[in-house]
Every structure is written in C-alpha cells, then in structure tokens.
C-alpha cells in the first residue's frame, strides 16, 4: 500500500471514527462510514483496493474502532 494511502486512512479514521451512540448501531455506523471513506479515498485518487490490500475490509476495521471507542467511553463513565 502506498504511503499516501496509509496516511489518508489514518487521518480519516482519526477524524471520523468516534463513538456516536449505542453499541447496537455500530454496524450501521460502520457501513455508512466505510462508504464515506471509500468515496473520500476515490476523491483523493486512492483506489479502495490499495487500502483493502493493507487492512482488509474497511467496514470491519471501522466497526472495530467504533467498538474500541465505545469501550473507552464506557470505561470513562465507570471511572467517574
């Protein structure tokens, strides 16, 4: 995967992938965000295949990051 594609994906996930609501909506959020990521990558001239070659299914990656964010949010609430 090109360095440009790696940087794009890291920056995009950092900006867009945050826990937004309930755990039962993570898959829906991940699907929406994966489509948005693919569109933005295309606009930036980065083939989706380049990203998927490195990380696999971007929807699964985004879902994983949303779950991590949800767990961190829950941990923060429990520590209050």
Secondary structure, 3 states (H helix, E strand, C coil): CCHHHHHHHHHHHHHHCCCCCCHHHHHHHHHHHHHHHHHHHHHCCCCHHHHHHHHCCHHHHHHHHHHHHHHHHHHHHHHC
